């Protein structure tokens, strides 16, 4: 399963950045990964390939 950014379609970098820490959109959304164009994104901006 490859997660991609819903906005631009780029693959998300997962790993250390995609932890249980919550820093997306200034609310309590867990980070799904990091987009090279949009930075850390939550599960609402991550889509399956």
C-alpha positions as CSV (number, residue, x, y, z in Angstrom):
1,X,0.0,0.0,0.0
2,X,1.4,3.4,-1.0
3,X,-0.1,6.5,0.5
4,X,-0.3,9.5,-1.7
5,X,-1.2,13.1,-1.1
6,X,-4.9,13.7,-2.0
7,X,-4.0,17.2,-3.2
8,X,-1.1,16.6,-5.7
9,X,-0.7,12.8,-6.0
10,X,2.9,12.7,-4.7
11,X,3.9,9.7,-2.6
12,X,4.0,10.4,1.1
13,X,7.1,9.8,3.1
14,X,6.2,7.7,6.1
15,X,8.3,6.4,9.0
16,X,9.5,8.6,11.8
17,X,7.3,11.5,10.8
18,X,4.2,9.4,10.7
19,X,3.9,8.5,14.3
20,X,1.2,9.0,16.9
21,X,2.2,12.6,17.3
22,X,-0.6,15.0,16.3
23,X,0.5,18.1,14.5
24,X,-1.6,18.3,11.4
25,X,-3.8,21.3,10.5
26,X,-3.5,22.8,14.0
27,X,-5.9,20.3,15.5
28,X,-5.9,16.7,16.9
29,X,-5.4,14.9,13.6
30,X,-2.7,12.2,13.5
31,X,0.0,12.6,10.8
32,X,-0.3,10.1,8.0
33,X,2.9,11.1,6.3
34,X,4.8,14.0,4.7
35,X,4.1,15.3,1.2
36,X,7.1,16.8,-0.6
37,X,4.9,19.7,-1.7
38,X,2.5,20.2,1.3
39,X,4.5,19.0,4.3
40,X,2.9,16.8,7.0
41,X,-0.6,15.7,6.1
42,X,-3.3,14.0,8.1
43,X,-5.3,10.9,7.1
44,X,-7.9,13.1,5.5
45,X,-5.3,14.1,2.9
46,X,-3.8,10.7,2.4
47,X,-5.2,8.3,-0.2
48,X,-4.3,4.7,-1.2
49,X,-2.7,4.1,-4.5
